[in-house]
Amino acid sequence: MANSKSAKKRIRQNRRRQERNRNQRSRLKTAIKDVGAAEDGEAAEQAFRRASSLLDRFSRRGLLHRNKAARKKAQLAKLVQEKGGDA
């Protein structure tokens, strides 16, 4: 249990950040699933662009490691090509 004023503030800040990070990770997972669920190449390509943008943004903010983001983008690009897209 936090006793000092600054420790209590830290707990509040960490809760807010944790909630924000959780929401962003959820958004990212949904975007990645949308790429896999796309029926044709065009839809997969649009979903890939959205997911790729989120991956880049979150890796810049430190939510993901940049190598993990790059690996995930490569996997998604391969999936889009298999669906007939142009990624």
PDB file of N, CA, C and O in Angstrom, chain B, residues numbered from 101:
ATOM      1  N   MET B 101       0.841  -1.178   0.000  1.00  0.00           N
ATOM      2  CA  MET B 101       0.000   0.000   0.000  1.00  0.00           C
ATOM      3  C   MET B 101       0.888   1.244   0.000  1.00  0.00           C
ATOM      4  O   MET B 101       1.826   1.358   0.789  1.00  0.00           O
ATOM      5  N   ALA B 102       0.573   2.158  -0.890  1.00  0.00           N
ATOM      6  CA  ALA B 102       1.360   3.386  -0.995  1.00  0.00           C
ATOM      7  C   ALA B 102       1.053   4.313   0.177  1.00  0.00           C
ATOM      8  O   ALA B 102      -0.100   4.487   0.569  1.00  0.00           O
ATOM      9  N   ASN B 103       2.098   4.896   0.716  1.00  0.00           N
ATOM     10  CA  ASN B 103       1.918   5.797   1.847  1.00  0.00           C
ATOM     11  C   ASN B 103       2.138   7.248   1.469  1.00  0.00           C
ATOM     12  O   ASN B 103       1.413   8.128   1.933  1.00  0.00           O
ATOM     13  N   SER B 104       3.124   7.505   0.639  1.00  0.00           N
ATOM     14  CA  SER B 104       3.432   8.895   0.311  1.00  0.00           C
ATOM     15  C   SER B 104       2.523   9.407  -0.801  1.00  0.00           C
ATOM     16  O   SER B 104       1.928   8.638  -1.556  1.00  0.00           O
ATOM     17  N   LYS B 105       2.441  10.700  -0.872  1.00  0.00           N
ATOM     18  CA  LYS B 105       1.600  11.348  -1.880  1.00  0.00           C
ATOM     19  C   LYS B 105       2.085  11.005  -3.291  1.00  0.00           C
ATOM     20  O   LYS B 105       1.281  10.744  -4.186  1.00  0.00           O
ATOM     21  N   SER B 106       3.403  11.010  -3.480  1.00  0.00           N
ATOM     22  CA  SER B 106       3.949  10.726  -4.809  1.00  0.00           C
ATOM     23  C   SER B 106       3.724   9.266  -5.208  1.00  0.00           C
ATOM     24  O   SER B 106       3.512   8.969  -6.384  1.00  0.00           O
ATOM     25  N   ALA B 107       3.768   8.360  -4.234  1.00  0.00           N
ATOM     26  CA  ALA B 107       3.529   6.948  -4.540  1.00  0.00           C
ATOM     27  C   ALA B 107       2.075   6.723  -4.953  1.00  0.00           C
ATOM     28  O   ALA B 107       1.788   5.922  -5.842  1.00  0.00           O
ATOM     29  N   LYS B 108       1.164   7.441  -4.295  1.00  0.00           N
ATOM     30  CA  LYS B 108      -0.253   7.327  -4.662  1.00  0.00           C
ATOM     31  C   LYS B 108      -0.489   7.870  -6.070  1.00  0.00           C
ATOM     32  O   LYS B 108      -1.260   7.308  -6.847  1.00  0.00           O
ATOM     33  N   LYS B 109       0.185   8.965  -6.378  1.00  0.00           N
ATOM     34  CA  LYS B 109       0.057   9.536  -7.723  1.00  0.00           C
ATOM     35  C   LYS B 109       0.613   8.565  -8.760  1.00  0.00           C
ATOM     36  O   LYS B 109       0.028   8.398  -9.830  1.00  0.00           O
ATOM     37  N   ARG B 110       1.728   7.930  -8.452  1.00  0.00           N
ATOM     38  CA  ARG B 110       2.326   6.953  -9.359  1.00  0.00           C
ATOM     39  C   ARG B 110       1.360   5.808  -9.646  1.00  0.00           C
ATOM     40  O   ARG B 110       1.250   5.354 -10.784  1.00  0.00           O
ATOM     41  N   ILE B 111       0.673   5.351  -8.629  1.00  0.00           N
ATOM     42  CA  ILE B 111      -0.305   4.273  -8.806  1.00  0.00           C
ATOM     43  C   ILE B 111      -1.404   4.721  -9.763  1.00  0.00           C
ATOM     44  O   ILE B 111      -1.807   3.970 -10.651  1.00  0.00           O
ATOM     45  N   ARG B 112      -1.890   5.956  -9.578  1.00  0.00           N
ATOM     46  CA  ARG B 112      -2.932   6.479 -10.480  1.00  0.00           C
ATOM     47  C   ARG B 112      -2.418   6.564 -11.915  1.00  0.00           C
ATOM     48  O   ARG B 112      -3.114   6.178 -12.853  1.00  0.00           O
ATOM     49  N   GLN B 113      -1.202   7.070 -12.079  1.00  0.00           N
ATOM     50  CA  GLN B 113      -0.632   7.204 -13.421  1.00  0.00           C
ATOM     51  C   GLN B 113      -0.466   5.838 -14.079  1.00  0.00           C
ATOM     52  O   GLN B 113      -0.786   5.659 -15.254  1.00  0.00           O
ATOM     53  N   ASN B 114       0.039   4.882 -13.308  1.00  0.00           N
ATOM     54  CA  ASN B 114       0.273   3.549 -13.862  1.00  0.00           C
ATOM     55  C   ASN B 114      -1.024   2.877 -14.275  1.00  0.00           C
ATOM     56  O   ASN B 114      -1.066   2.172 -15.284  1.00  0.00           O
ATOM     57  N   ARG B 115      -2.088   3.090 -13.500  1.00  0.00           N
ATOM     58  CA  ARG B 115      -3.391   2.517 -13.871  1.00  0.00           C
ATOM     59  C   ARG B 115      -3.885   3.095 -15.190  1.00  0.00           C
ATOM     60  O   ARG B 115      -4.372   2.373 -16.061  1.00  0.00           O
ATOM     61  N   ARG B 116      -3.752   4.414 -15.320  1.00  0.00           N
ATOM     62  CA  ARG B 116      -4.184   5.066 -16.567  1.00  0.00           C
ATOM     63  C   ARG B 116      -3.381   4.550 -17.753  1.00  0.00           C
ATOM     64  O   ARG B 116      -3.944   4.256 -18.807  1.00  0.00           O
ATOM     65  N   ARG B 117      -2.072   4.439 -17.581  1.00  0.00           N
ATOM     66  CA  ARG B 117      -1.211   3.963 -18.667  1.00  0.00           C
ATOM     67  C   ARG B 117      -1.508   2.511 -19.004  1.00  0.00           C
ATOM     68  O   ARG B 117      -1.524   2.126 -20.173  1.00  0.00           O
ATOM     69  N   GLN B 118      -1.742   1.710 -17.971  1.00  0.00           N
ATOM     70  CA  GLN B 118      -2.051   0.298 -18.182  1.00  0.00           C
ATOM     71  C   GLN B 118      -3.333   0.150 -19.000  1.00  0.00           C
ATOM     72  O   GLN B 118      -3.399  -0.669 -19.917  1.00  0.00           O
ATOM     73  N   GLU B 119      -4.338   0.935 -18.669  1.00  0.00           N
ATOM     74  CA  GLU B 119      -5.608   0.884 -19.398  1.00  0.00           C
ATOM     75  C   GLU B 119      -5.420   1.323 -20.850  1.00  0.00           C
ATOM     76  O   GLU B 119      -5.958   0.701 -21.766  1.00  0.00           O
ATOM     77  N   ARG B 120      -4.659   2.388 -21.054  1.00  0.00           N
ATOM     78  CA  ARG B 120      -4.400   2.877 -22.411  1.00  0.00           C
ATOM     79  C   ARG B 120      -3.651   1.823 -23.223  1.00  0.00           C
ATOM     80  O   ARG B 120      -4.002   1.559 -24.373  1.00  0.00           O
ATOM     81  N   ASN B 121      -2.626   1.225 -22.633  1.00  0.00           N
ATOM     82  CA  ASN B 121      -1.857   0.192 -23.332  1.00  0.00           C
ATOM     83  C   ASN B 121      -2.724  -1.012 -23.657  1.00  0.00           C
ATOM     84  O   ASN B 121      -2.601  -1.594 -24.735  1.00  0.00           O
ATOM     85  N   ARG B 122      -3.597  -1.389 -22.735  1.00  0.00           N
ATOM     86  CA  ARG B 122      -4.479  -2.536 -22.961  1.00  0.00           C
ATOM     87  C   ARG B 122      -5.399  -2.263 -24.155  1.00  0.00           C
ATOM     88  O   ARG B 122      -5.594  -3.132 -25.006  1.00  0.00           O
ATOM     89  N   ASN B 123      -5.959  -1.060 -24.213  1.00  0.00           N
ATOM     90  CA  ASN B 123      -6.836  -0.702 -25.323  1.00  0.00           C
ATOM     91  C   ASN B 123      -6.089  -0.702 -26.647  1.00  0.00           C
ATOM     92  O   ASN B 123      -6.614  -1.162 -27.661  1.00  0.00           O
ATOM     93  N   GLN B 124      -4.869  -0.188 -26.641  1.00  0.00           N
ATOM     94  CA  GLN B 124      -4.097  -0.130 -27.880  1.00  0.00           C
ATOM     95  C   GLN B 124      -3.703  -1.526 -28.347  1.00  0.00           C
ATOM     96  O   GLN B 124      -3.752  -1.814 -29.543  1.00  0.00           O
ATOM     97  N   ARG B 125      -3.312  -2.395 -27.416  1.00  0.00           N
ATOM     98  CA  ARG B 125      -2.975  -3.769 -27.799  1.00  0.00           C
ATOM     99  C   ARG B 125      -4.187  -4.483 -28.374  1.00  0.00           C
ATOM    100  O   ARG B 125      -4.071  -5.254 -29.327  1.00  0.00           O
ATOM    101  N   SER B 126      -5.348  -4.223 -27.792  1.00  0.00           N
ATOM    102  CA  SER B 126      -6.578  -4.824 -28.282  1.00  0.00           C
ATOM    103  C   SER B 126      -6.872  -4.344 -29.701  1.00  0.00           C
ATOM    104  O   SER B 126      -7.248  -5.138 -30.564  1.00  0.00           O
ATOM    105  N   ARG B 127      -6.702  -3.044 -29.942  1.00  0.00           N
ATOM    106  CA  ARG B 127      -6.899  -2.492 -31.287  1.00  0.00           C
ATOM    107  C   ARG B 127      -5.970  -3.150 -32.295  1.00  0.00           C
ATOM    108  O   ARG B 127      -6.371  -3.469 -33.414  1.00  0.00           O
ATOM    109  N   LEU B 128      -4.717  -3.349 -31.881  1.00  0.00           N
ATOM    110  CA  LEU B 128      -3.728  -3.957 -32.761  1.00  0.00           C
ATOM    111  C   LEU B 128      -4.091  -5.402 -33.076  1.00  0.00           C
ATOM    112  O   LEU B 128      -4.016  -5.824 -34.230  1.00  0.00           O
ATOM    113  N   LYS B 129      -4.483  -6.160 -32.062  1.00  0.00           N
ATOM    114  CA  LYS B 129      -4.854  -7.558 -32.277  1.00  0.00           C
ATOM    115  C   LYS B 129      -6.044  -7.663 -33.215  1.00  0.00           C
ATOM    116  O   LYS B 129      -6.087  -8.548 -34.069  1.00  0.00           O
ATOM    117  N   THR B 130      -7.011  -6.765 -33.063  1.00  0.00           N
ATOM    118  CA  THR B 130      -8.181  -6.767 -33.935  1.00  0.00           C
ATOM    119  C   THR B 130      -7.766  -6.469 -35.375  1.00  0.00           C
ATOM    120  O   THR B 130      -8.250  -7.112 -36.306  1.00  0.00           O
ATOM    121  N   ALA B 131      -6.875  -5.501 -35.561  1.00  0.00           N
ATOM    122  CA  ALA B 131      -6.415  -5.149 -36.905  1.00  0.00           C
ATOM    123  C   ALA B 131      -5.687  -6.320 -37.552  1.00  0.00           C
ATOM    124  O   ALA B 131      -5.834  -6.557 -38.751  1.00  0.00           O
ATOM    125  N   ILE B 132      -4.903  -7.052 -36.766  1.00  0.00           N
ATOM    126  CA  ILE B 132      -4.174  -8.203 -37.297  1.00  0.00           C
ATOM    127  C   ILE B 132      -5.143  -9.316 -37.674  1.00  0.00           C
ATOM    128  O   ILE B 132      -4.972  -9.969 -38.703  1.00  0.00           O
ATOM    129  N   LYS B 133      -6.163  -9.532 -36.843  1.00  0.00           N
ATOM    130  CA  LYS B 133      -7.161 -10.555 -37.149  1.00  0.00           C
ATOM    131  C   LYS B 133      -7.943 -10.200 -38.407  1.00  0.00           C
ATOM    132  O   LYS B 133      -8.336 -11.086 -39.165  1.00  0.00           O
ATOM    133  N   ASP B 134      -8.171  -8.901 -38.635  1.00  0.00           N
ATOM    134  CA  ASP B 134      -8.901  -8.462 -39.824  1.00  0.00           C
ATOM    135  C   ASP B 134      -8.159  -8.835 -41.102  1.00  0.00           C
ATOM    136  O   ASP B 134      -8.787  -9.141 -42.115  1.00  0.00           O
ATOM    137  N   VAL B 135      -6.834  -8.812 -41.064  1.00  0.00           N
ATOM    138  CA  VAL B 135      -6.048  -9.200 -42.238  1.00  0.00           C
ATOM    139  C   VAL B 135      -6.294 -10.671 -42.549  1.00  0.00           C
ATOM    140  O   VAL B 135      -6.499 -11.037 -43.706  1.00  0.00           O
ATOM    141  N   GLY B 136      -6.274 -11.507 -41.529  1.00  0.00           N
ATOM    142  CA  GLY B 136      -6.496 -12.935 -41.735  1.00  0.00           C
ATOM    143  C   GLY B 136      -7.916 -13.260 -42.144  1.00  0.00           C
ATOM    144  O   GLY B 136      -8.148 -14.228 -42.868  1.00  0.00           O
ATOM    145  N   ALA B 137      -8.870 -12.461 -41.689  1.00  0.00           N
ATOM    146  CA  ALA B 137     -10.275 -12.738 -41.970  1.00  0.00           C
ATOM    147  C   ALA B 137     -10.732 -12.175 -43.310  1.00  0.00           C
ATOM    148  O   ALA B 137     -11.840 -12.475 -43.755  1.00  0.00           O
ATOM    149  N   ALA B 138      -9.905 -11.370 -43.956  1.00  0.00           N
ATOM    150  CA  ALA B 138     -10.300 -10.755 -45.227  1.00  0.00           C
ATOM    151  C   ALA B 138     -10.528 -11.831 -46.282  1.00  0.00           C
ATOM    152  O   ALA B 138      -9.774 -12.799 -46.379  1.00  0.00           O
ATOM    153  N   GLU B 139     -11.579 -11.642 -47.065  1.00  0.00           N
ATOM    154  CA  GLU B 139     -11.971 -12.645 -48.061  1.00  0.00           C
ATOM    155  C   GLU B 139     -11.118 -12.577 -49.325  1.00  0.00           C
ATOM    156  O   GLU B 139     -10.649 -13.605 -49.814  1.00  0.00           O
ATOM    157  N   ASP B 140     -10.915 -11.371 -49.856  1.00  0.00           N
ATOM    158  CA  ASP B 140     -10.181 -11.251 -51.115  1.00  0.00           C
ATOM    159  C   ASP B 140      -8.909 -10.434 -50.906  1.00  0.00           C
ATOM    160  O   ASP B 140      -8.660  -9.912 -49.819  1.00  0.00           O
ATOM    161  N   GLY B 141      -8.118 -10.334 -51.958  1.00  0.00           N
ATOM    162  CA  GLY B 141      -6.834  -9.655 -51.877  1.00  0.00           C
ATOM    163  C   GLY B 141      -6.951  -8.178 -51.583  1.00  0.00           C
ATOM    164  O   GLY B 141      -6.148  -7.629 -50.829  1.00  0.00           O
ATOM    165  N   GLU B 142      -7.951  -7.520 -52.173  1.00  0.00           N
ATOM    166  CA  GLU B 142      -8.111  -6.077 -51.980  1.00  0.00           C
ATOM    167  C   GLU B 142      -8.450  -5.742 -50.526  1.00  0.00           C
ATOM    168  O   GLU B 142      -7.877  -4.821 -49.943  1.00  0.00           O
ATOM    169  N   ALA B 143      -9.381  -6.494 -49.951  1.00  0.00           N
ATOM    170  CA  ALA B 143      -9.751  -6.264 -48.550  1.00  0.00           C
ATOM    171  C   ALA B 143      -8.574  -6.577 -47.630  1.00  0.00           C
ATOM    172  O   ALA B 143      -8.339  -5.873 -46.648  1.00  0.00           O
ATOM    173  N   ALA B 144      -7.842  -7.631 -47.953  1.00  0.00           N
ATOM    174  CA  ALA B 144      -6.675  -8.003 -47.150  1.00  0.00           C
ATOM    175  C   ALA B 144      -5.613  -6.912 -47.217  1.00  0.00           C
ATOM    176  O   ALA B 144      -4.944  -6.619 -46.226  1.00  0.00           O
ATOM    177  N   GLU B 145      -5.470  -6.319 -48.391  1.00  0.00           N
ATOM    178  CA  GLU B 145      -4.469  -5.271 -48.561  1.00  0.00           C
ATOM    179  C   GLU B 145      -4.815  -4.028 -47.735  1.00  0.00           C
ATOM    180  O   GLU B 145      -3.940  -3.424 -47.114  1.00  0.00           O
ATOM    181  N   GLN B 146      -6.087  -3.657 -47.733  1.00  0.00           N
ATOM    182  CA  GLN B 146      -6.510  -2.503 -46.934  1.00  0.00           C
ATOM    183  C   GLN B 146      -6.332  -2.778 -45.441  1.00  0.00           C
ATOM    184  O   GLN B 146      -5.873  -1.914 -44.693  1.00  0.00           O
ATOM    185  N   ALA B 147      -6.696  -3.978 -45.018  1.00  0.00           N
ATOM    186  CA  ALA B 147      -6.527  -4.349 -43.610  1.00  0.00           C
ATOM    187  C   ALA B 147      -5.046  -4.384 -43.245  1.00  0.00           C
ATOM    188  O   ALA B 147      -4.662  -4.018 -42.134  1.00  0.00           O
ATOM    189  N   PHE B 148      -4.217  -4.829 -44.191  1.00  0.00           N
ATOM    190  CA  PHE B 148      -2.772  -4.872 -43.956  1.00  0.00           C
ATOM    191  C   PHE B 148      -2.218  -3.466 -43.761  1.00  0.00           C
ATOM    192  O   PHE B 148      -1.383  -3.240 -42.884  1.00  0.00           O
ATOM    193  N   ARG B 149      -2.678  -2.529 -44.572  1.00  0.00           N
ATOM    194  CA  ARG B 149      -2.193  -1.150 -44.436  1.00  0.00           C
ATOM    195  C   ARG B 149      -2.545  -0.572 -43.065  1.00  0.00           C
ATOM    196  O   ARG B 149      -1.734   0.108 -42.437  1.00  0.00           O
ATOM    197  N   ARG B 150      -3.771  -0.856 -42.613  1.00  0.00           N
ATOM    198  CA  ARG B 150      -4.183  -0.381 -41.284  1.00  0.00           C
ATOM    199  C   ARG B 150      -3.323  -1.016 -40.190  1.00  0.00           C
ATOM    200  O   ARG B 150      -2.831  -0.327 -39.295  1.00  0.00           O
ATOM    201  N   ALA B 151      -3.149  -2.340 -40.273  1.00  0.00           N
ATOM    202  CA  ALA B 151      -2.373  -3.052 -39.250  1.00  0.00           C
ATOM    203  C   ALA B 151      -0.915  -2.615 -39.272  1.00  0.00           C
ATOM    204  O   ALA B 151      -0.288  -2.459 -38.223  1.00  0.00           O
ATOM    205  N   SER B 152      -0.381  -2.419 -40.470  1.00  0.00           N
ATOM    206  CA  SER B 152       1.009  -2.006 -40.608  1.00  0.00           C
ATOM    207  C   SER B 152       1.232  -0.633 -39.981  1.00  0.00           C
ATOM    208  O   SER B 152       2.242  -0.398 -39.318  1.00  0.00           O
ATOM    209  N   SER B 153       0.288   0.258 -40.196  1.00  0.00           N
ATOM    210  CA  SER B 153       0.378   1.596 -39.617  1.00  0.00           C
ATOM    211  C   SER B 153       0.368   1.525 -38.089  1.00  0.00           C
ATOM    212  O   SER B 153       1.155   2.198 -37.425  1.00  0.00           O
ATOM    213  N   LEU B 154      -0.525   0.707 -37.542  1.00  0.00           N
ATOM    214  CA  LEU B 154      -0.586   0.560 -36.085  1.00  0.00           C
ATOM    215  C   LEU B 154       0.698  -0.051 -35.538  1.00  0.00           C
ATOM    216  O   LEU B 154       1.207   0.388 -34.507  1.00  0.00           O
ATOM    217  N   LEU B 155       1.223  -1.066 -36.229  1.00  0.00           N
ATOM    218  CA  LEU B 155       2.461  -1.702 -35.779  1.00  0.00           C
ATOM    219  C   LEU B 155       3.600  -0.687 -35.723  1.00  0.00           C
ATOM    220  O   LEU B 155       4.351  -0.636 -34.749  1.00  0.00           O
ATOM    221  N   ASP B 156       3.719   0.121 -36.780  1.00  0.00           N
ATOM    222  CA  ASP B 156       4.778   1.134 -36.804  1.00  0.00           C
ATOM    223  C   ASP B 156       4.597   2.150 -35.681  1.00  0.00           C
ATOM    224  O   ASP B 156       5.553   2.509 -34.994  1.00  0.00           O
ATOM    225  N   ARG B 157       3.367   2.604 -35.504  1.00  0.00           N
ATOM    226  CA  ARG B 157       3.088   3.623 -34.492  1.00  0.00           C
ATOM    227  C   ARG B 157       3.390   3.093 -33.091  1.00  0.00           C
ATOM    228  O   ARG B 157       4.017   3.780 -32.284  1.00  0.00           O
ATOM    229  N   PHE B 158       2.943   1.875 -32.808  1.00  0.00           N
ATOM    230  CA  PHE B 158       3.127   1.332 -31.467  1.00  0.00           C
ATOM    231  C   PHE B 158       4.579   0.962 -31.196  1.00  0.00           C
ATOM    232  O   PHE B 158       5.027   1.009 -30.050  1.00  0.00           O
ATOM    233  N   SER B 159       5.319   0.594 -32.242  1.00  0.00           N
ATOM    234  CA  SER B 159       6.738   0.314 -32.012  1.00  0.00           C
ATOM    235  C   SER B 159       7.492   1.618 -31.734  1.00  0.00           C
ATOM    236  O   SER B 159       8.438   1.627 -30.947  1.00  0.00           O
ATOM    237  N   ARG B 160       7.082   2.713 -32.373  1.00  0.00           N
ATOM    238  CA  ARG B 160       7.709   4.012 -32.082  1.00  0.00           C
ATOM    239  C   ARG B 160       7.431   4.459 -30.656  1.00  0.00           C
ATOM    240  O   ARG B 160       8.289   5.065 -30.014  1.00  0.00           O
ATOM    241  N   ARG B 161       6.241   4.163 -30.162  1.00  0.00           N
ATOM    242  CA  ARG B 161       5.859   4.585 -28.813  1.00  0.00           C
ATOM    243  C   ARG B 161       6.402   3.662 -27.732  1.00  0.00           C
ATOM    244  O   ARG B 161       6.293   3.971 -26.545  1.00  0.00           O
ATOM    245  N   GLY B 162       6.985   2.534 -28.125  1.00  0.00           N
ATOM    246  CA  GLY B 162       7.546   1.622 -27.144  1.00  0.00           C
ATOM    247  C   GLY B 162       6.576   0.570 -26.648  1.00  0.00           C
ATOM    248  O   GLY B 162       6.868  -0.139 -25.685  1.00  0.00           O
ATOM    249  N   LEU B 163       5.425   0.461 -27.294  1.00  0.00           N
ATOM    250  CA  LEU B 163       4.446  -0.545 -26.898  1.00  0.00           C
ATOM    251  C   LEU B 163       4.870  -1.926 -27.396  1.00  0.00           C
ATOM    252  O   LEU B 163       4.539  -2.945 -26.789  1.00  0.00           O
ATOM    253  N   LEU B 164       5.603  -1.945 -28.505  1.00  0.00           N
ATOM    254  CA  LEU B 164       6.131  -3.183 -29.100  1.00  0.00           C
ATOM    255  C   LEU B 164       7.605  -2.977 -29.403  1.00  0.00           C
ATOM    256  O   LEU B 164       8.047  -1.854 -29.644  1.00  0.00           O
ATOM    257  N   HIS B 165       8.354  -4.050 -29.389  1.00  0.00           N
ATOM    258  CA  HIS B 165       9.736  -3.971 -29.838  1.00  0.00           C
ATOM    259  C   HIS B 165       9.733  -3.814 -31.350  1.00  0.00           C
ATOM    260  O   HIS B 165       8.888  -4.392 -32.033  1.00  0.00           O
ATOM    261  N   ARG B 166      10.675  -3.032 -31.879  1.00  0.00           N
ATOM    262  CA  ARG B 166      10.649  -2.761 -33.325  1.00  0.00           C
ATOM    263  C   ARG B 166      10.883  -4.016 -34.149  1.00  0.00           C
ATOM    264  O   ARG B 166      10.355  -4.127 -35.256  1.00  0.00           O
ATOM    265  N   ASN B 167      11.659  -4.964 -33.638  1.00  0.00           N
ATOM    266  CA  ASN B 167      11.874  -6.206 -34.385  1.00  0.00           C
ATOM    267  C   ASN B 167      10.608  -7.049 -34.422  1.00  0.00           C
ATOM    268  O   ASN B 167      10.327  -7.707 -35.424  1.00  0.00           O
ATOM    269  N   LYS B 168       9.848  -7.034 -33.345  1.00  0.00           N
ATOM    270  CA  LYS B 168       8.588  -7.771 -33.327  1.00  0.00           C
ATOM    271  C   LYS B 168       7.617  -7.161 -34.326  1.00  0.00           C
ATOM    272  O   LYS B 168       6.911  -7.881 -35.032  1.00  0.00           O
ATOM    273  N   ALA B 169       7.581  -5.836 -34.385  1.00  0.00           N
ATOM    274  CA  ALA B 169       6.698  -5.161 -35.336  1.00  0.00           C
ATOM    275  C   ALA B 169       7.105  -5.502 -36.767  1.00  0.00           C
ATOM    276  O   ALA B 169       6.246  -5.761 -37.609  1.00  0.00           O
ATOM    277  N   ALA B 170       8.398  -5.504 -37.044  1.00  0.00           N
ATOM    278  CA  ALA B 170       8.879  -5.820 -38.392  1.00  0.00           C
ATOM    279  C   ALA B 170       8.560  -7.268 -38.752  1.00  0.00           C
ATOM    280  O   ALA B 170       8.165  -7.559 -39.881  1.00  0.00           O
ATOM    281  N   ARG B 171       8.732  -8.161 -37.801  1.00  0.00           N
ATOM    282  CA  ARG B 171       8.439  -9.580 -38.048  1.00  0.00           C
ATOM    283  C   ARG B 171       6.958  -9.780 -38.333  1.00  0.00           C
ATOM    284  O   ARG B 171       6.590 -10.520 -39.245  1.00  0.00           O
ATOM    285  N   LYS B 172       6.111  -9.123 -37.552  1.00  0.00           N
ATOM    286  CA  LYS B 172       4.665  -9.257 -37.730  1.00  0.00           C
ATOM    287  C   LYS B 172       4.237  -8.681 -39.077  1.00  0.00           C
ATOM    288  O   LYS B 172       3.370  -9.248 -39.741  1.00  0.00           O
ATOM    289  N   LYS B 173       4.836  -7.558 -39.489  1.00  0.00           N
ATOM    290  CA  LYS B 173       4.508  -6.970 -40.789  1.00  0.00           C
ATOM    291  C   LYS B 173       4.903  -7.908 -41.922  1.00  0.00           C
ATOM    292  O   LYS B 173       4.169  -8.040 -42.902  1.00  0.00           O
ATOM    293  N   ALA B 174       6.054  -8.560 -41.797  1.00  0.00           N
ATOM    294  CA  ALA B 174       6.494  -9.498 -42.832  1.00  0.00           C
ATOM    295  C   ALA B 174       5.544 -10.688 -42.916  1.00  0.00           C
ATOM    296  O   ALA B 174       5.211 -11.144 -44.010  1.00  0.00           O
ATOM    297  N   GLN B 175       5.108 -11.188 -41.768  1.00  0.00           N
ATOM    298  CA  GLN B 175       4.168 -12.313 -41.760  1.00  0.00           C
ATOM    299  C   GLN B 175       2.840 -11.918 -42.394  1.00  0.00           C
ATOM    300  O   GLN B 175       2.260 -12.684 -43.164  1.00  0.00           O
ATOM    301  N   LEU B 176       2.366 -10.730 -42.069  1.00  0.00           N
ATOM    302  CA  LEU B 176       1.094 -10.268 -42.626  1.00  0.00           C
ATOM    303  C   LEU B 176       1.211 -10.017 -44.128  1.00  0.00           C
ATOM    304  O   LEU B 176       0.281 -10.315 -44.877  1.00  0.00           O
ATOM    305  N   ALA B 177       2.341  -9.471 -44.575  1.00  0.00           N
ATOM    306  CA  ALA B 177       2.543  -9.228 -46.006  1.00  0.00           C
ATOM    307  C   ALA B 177       2.520 -10.543 -46.773  1.00  0.00           C
ATOM    308  O   ALA B 177       1.955 -10.626 -47.864  1.00  0.00           O
ATOM    309  N   LYS B 178       3.134 -11.563 -46.202  1.00  0.00           N
ATOM    310  CA  LYS B 178       3.133 -12.883 -46.835  1.00  0.00           C
ATOM    311  C   LYS B 178       1.705 -13.423 -46.928  1.00  0.00           C
ATOM    312  O   LYS B 178       1.320 -14.000 -47.945  1.00  0.00           O
ATOM    313  N   LEU B 179       0.933 -13.236 -45.875  1.00  0.00           N
ATOM    314  CA  LEU B 179      -0.459 -13.686 -45.859  1.00  0.00           C
ATOM    315  C   LEU B 179      -1.285 -12.959 -46.918  1.00  0.00           C
ATOM    316  O   LEU B 179      -2.113 -13.569 -47.594  1.00  0.00           O
ATOM    317  N   VAL B 180      -1.057 -11.659 -47.058  1.00  0.00           N
ATOM    318  CA  VAL B 180      -1.794 -10.869 -48.051  1.00  0.00           C
ATOM    319  C   VAL B 180      -1.448 -11.343 -49.458  1.00  0.00           C
ATOM    320  O   VAL B 180      -2.332 -11.445 -50.308  1.00  0.00           O
ATOM    321  N   GLN B 181      -0.184 -11.632 -49.711  1.00  0.00           N
ATOM    322  CA  GLN B 181       0.222 -12.120 -51.032  1.00  0.00           C
ATOM    323  C   GLN B 181      -0.420 -13.461 -51.342  1.00  0.00           C
ATOM    324  O   GLN B 181      -0.792 -13.723 -52.486  1.00  0.00           O
ATOM    325  N   GLU B 182      -0.551 -14.309 -50.337  1.00  0.00           N
ATOM    326  CA  GLU B 182      -1.209 -15.600 -50.551  1.00  0.00           C
ATOM    327  C   GLU B 182      -2.681 -15.416 -50.910  1.00  0.00           C
ATOM    328  O   GLU B 182      -3.258 -16.224 -51.638  1.00  0.00           O
ATOM    329  N   LYS B 183      -3.281 -14.345 -50.393  1.00  0.00           N
ATOM    330  CA  LYS B 183      -4.694 -14.074 -50.686  1.00  0.00           C
ATOM    331  C   LYS B 183      -4.865 -13.351 -52.018  1.00  0.00           C
ATOM    332  O   LYS B 183      -5.990 -13.097 -52.448  1.00  0.00           O
ATOM    333  N   GLY B 184      -3.761 -13.023 -52.668  1.00  0.00           N
ATOM    334  CA  GLY B 184      -3.837 -12.354 -53.960  1.00  0.00           C
ATOM    335  C   GLY B 184      -3.728 -10.851 -53.876  1.00  0.00           C
ATOM    336  O   GLY B 184      -4.064 -10.150 -54.830  1.00  0.00           O
ATOM    337  N   GLY B 185      -3.269 -10.349 -52.761  1.00  0.00           N
ATOM    338  CA  GLY B 185      -3.107  -8.911 -52.588  1.00  0.00           C
ATOM    339  C   GLY B 185      -1.777  -8.442 -53.135  1.00  0.00           C
ATOM    340  O   GLY B 185      -1.035  -9.215 -53.741  1.00  0.00           O
ATOM    341  N   ASP B 186      -1.479  -7.172 -52.918  1.00  0.00           N
ATOM    342  CA  ASP B 186      -0.291  -6.563 -53.507  1.00  0.00           C
ATOM    343  C   ASP B 186       0.662  -6.012 -52.449  1.00  0.00           C
ATOM    344  O   ASP B 186       1.374  -5.040 -52.703  1.00  0.00           O
ATOM    345  N   ALA B 187       0.680  -6.619 -51.276  1.00  0.00           N
ATOM    346  CA  ALA B 187       1.499  -6.095 -50.174  1.00  0.00           C
ATOM    347  C   ALA B 187       2.962  -6.436 -50.335  1.00  0.00           C
ATOM    348  O   ALA B 187       3.778  -6.066 -49.490  1.00  0.00           O
TER     349      ALA B 187
END
